[in-house]
């Protein structure tokens, strides 16, 4: 059974930082593309960042230069490092992984609140 578990969310001040781990189990993590998405209250889920096994990471314009996606294939963990946080970054953050068969798995999400 494939399972993704996000953690690391919480309350941060504007300008602060958080790091979100996403731990995967039940699949061979390393060759699969994975990404981070977020959903703010009253809004649709939006893509944040993506990384494939061999390619360069890509980012939404809204987070480029502030967020960094990375992965530790040996540990089956991906990370989203979020710096220079803004109030508009407040959302539930989800990670996903696309399997070799093209199925997308999602985690349950972790809440990030940016407020002073």
C-alpha positions in Angstrom: 0.0 0.0 0.0 1.4 3.4 -1.0 1.4 6.0 1.6 2.6 9.6 1.6 2.9 11.5 4.9 3.6 15.2 5.0 4.7 17.0 8.2 6.5 20.1 9.3 3.6 22.5 9.0 2.6 25.1 11.6 2.6 28.8 12.3 5.4 31.0 10.9 5.8 34.7 10.9 6.1 36.7 7.6 9.7 36.4 6.5 10.2 33.2 8.3 11.0 29.7 7.2 9.5 26.2 7.4 10.6 22.8 6.0 8.1 20.3 5.0 9.1 16.6 4.7 7.1 14.1 2.7 7.8 10.5 3.6 6.8 7.8 1.1 6.3 4.1 1.6 5.1 1.2 -0.5 6.7 2.2 -3.7 10.2 2.7 -5.2 10.5 6.4 -4.8 13.6 7.2 -6.7 12.5 7.0 -10.4 9.2 8.8 -9.9 8.3 12.4 -10.3 7.0 14.1 -7.2 5.6 17.4 -6.5 4.1 19.8 -3.9 0.7 21.5 -4.2 -1.2 23.8 -1.9 -4.8 24.8 -1.3 -5.8 28.0 0.4 -9.3 28.4 1.9 -11.8 29.0 -0.8 -9.4 28.4 -3.6 -8.5 25.5 -5.9 -5.5 23.4 -5.3 -2.5 24.8 -7.1 0.9 23.4 -8.1 3.9 24.7 -6.2 7.0 22.7 -7.3 8.0 19.5 -9.0 11.1 17.4 -9.2 11.9 14.3 -11.3 14.6 11.8 -10.7 17.0 13.2 -13.2 15.8 16.6 -14.2 16.0 20.1 -12.7 13.2 21.1 -10.3 10.6 23.5 -11.5 8.6 26.1 -9.5 5.5 28.2 -9.7 6.3 31.8 -10.3 4.7 32.7 -6.9 7.4 30.7 -5.0 10.4 30.9 -7.3 13.5 32.1 -5.5 11.9 31.4 -2.1 11.0 27.7 -2.0 13.3 24.8 -2.8 12.2 21.2 -3.5 14.6 18.4 -2.9 14.6 14.6 -2.4 16.5 11.9 -0.6 15.9 8.8 -2.7 17.7 6.6 -0.3 15.3 7.5 2.5 12.2 7.9 0.3 11.7 11.5 1.6 11.1 14.7 -0.3 11.3 18.1 1.2 9.9 21.6 0.5 12.1 24.3 2.1 10.1 27.5 2.3 11.9 30.7 3.0 10.8 34.4 3.1 7.2 33.2 3.8 4.4 35.5 3.0 0.8 35.6 4.3 -0.4 34.5 0.9 1.6 31.2 1.4 -1.0 30.2 4.0 -2.5 26.9 2.8 -2.7 23.2 3.3 0.4 21.7 1.5 0.2 18.3 -0.2 2.9 16.2 -1.8 2.2 13.7 -4.6 4.1 11.0 -6.4 3.4 9.7 -9.9 3.9 5.9 -10.1 5.5 4.2 -13.1 2.0 3.2 -14.2 0.9 6.8 -14.2 -1.2 6.8 -11.0 -0.9 9.8 -8.7 -0.7 9.3 -5.0 -1.4 12.1 -2.5 -0.6 12.7 1.1 -3.1 14.0 3.6 -1.7 17.5 3.7 -0.1 19.7 6.4 -1.4 23.1 7.4 1.0 26.1 7.0 -0.2 29.4 8.5 1.9 32.6 8.0 0.8 35.3 10.4 2.3 37.8 12.8 
